[in-house]
Amino acid sequence: MSTVVRMALLMLSLMLAGCTDSTSREIHLLSGASPAELARNHLAGAVLEQQGFTVTVEEARLGQIWQRLWAGKADASLSVWLPEASAPFVERFFERLDDLGPRDGVLASEAEHWPAQDRPHILVRRSLEQDAPEAFATLMVLRWQSKDLEQIIANWQQGGDWQQAASRWLEAHPVEPNPAP
């Protein structure tokens, strides 16, 4: 086998090694700073962790969420307020993102900070469906009630740890695994 062919095979092996599933098993969620936004994102994170994903939840302001999702520096957020609060970002960033819609009503504590008709939506980078189809499918089917978020917030207030609060709620309210995409 010639040196050129060996080098080509070596480079192909290295490129394929970089395309393993290990990268698609890590999910980075961005959250607003309010307790309900943190509860939403940590609940999604707990469900994804049950499915074998490694999840990071990071706080960010609304404009940063749009920019970082658009740039591929994060995978999803359950804290994107639409339509009015995000109007300045939609035209600039939306072409690389998917809006999976709202999943719950608005708690009274959140309503005072956002326009009356706005709801928190799940926004994901467009390539997430291809890179991590199981995570995308999970985010598509997640649903909860405001009372669920209130329970997670109460758990957090008792223990001071969002991840633990969401996991505790999830243990008491199991979520069915979603079918393969």
Disulfide bonds with the S-S distance in Angstrom:
none
